[in-house]
Amino acid sequence: MDASSCGAHSVVLASDGSCYTWGKNQNGQLGLGHANPAEIPTMVPTLPKRATWVACGGAHTVALLRLPDENDP
C-alpha cells in the first residue's frame, strides 16, 4: 500500500491496484467525476486496477499504471 497527502486531500493505493481518494475536491482532484468533497476514502471508478504508485499536490492527483497484460479484463 502507498499513500500521499497534500493537506487538502489524500490518495491511497490498495494492494489490488485500485486508488482511493478523499478530502477537498474544488478542482476535481479526487478523480470522482464531480467537485464535491469526500469525507471517507472513495474508490476512483475510472482508473483500472493497475496503479503502482500514487501522489498528490495542491490541486492534482497522479497515479502511475502498469501496462495491461493478457489476464486483465
N, C-alpha and C positions, 0 to 999 in steps of 0.2 A: 504494500500500500504506500502511496505517495500523497503528499498534501501540500497545499500552498495557501497562504492567507496574505491579503494586502491591507487588512484592517476593515475595509468596507464590505468585502465579500471573500468567500473561500471556495476552494475546489479540492476534492479528494479523488484519488484514483483507486478503485476497488480491485481486488485480486483477479476478478474476471475481465478486466479491461474496460469496465464501464466507469463513467465520470459522474460525480455528484457535486452540485453547486448550491450555495445558499448565501444570503446576505442582501445588501442593497443591489439594485438592478436598474438604476435610472437610465443606463445606456444599453441595456440588453446584454450586459456582460456575463450573465449566468447561462446564456445559450438556451433558454427555455421557450423562446418564441414570443416573449412579451417583455414588458419593462416593469413588472410588479416585483416587489421584494419577495424573497422566500425565507421563512423563519427556520425551516428544517431542511436538511440535505435532500435534494431532489435530483433524480437521475436525469441527465441531459439526453432527451429522447432522440435527437437527430444524429448523435455520434454512434458509430458502430462500436461494439465491444472489443476494440483493438488498440486502445490507448496504452502507451508505455511510459508516458511522462506528462505531468501537468504543471502549470504555473499560472499566476495571475498578477495583474498590475492594477492601477487605479481604475481603469475603465475597460479592461480586457481580461480575457481568459484564453489560454492556449493549451492545446493537447497535441502531443506527438503520437501518431498512429503507426502501427506496423502495417506492412503491406498484407493484403489478403492472401490466403493460400487456398488450396482446393477443398479444405474442410470447412471453410467459412460459409455461412448461409448466404 
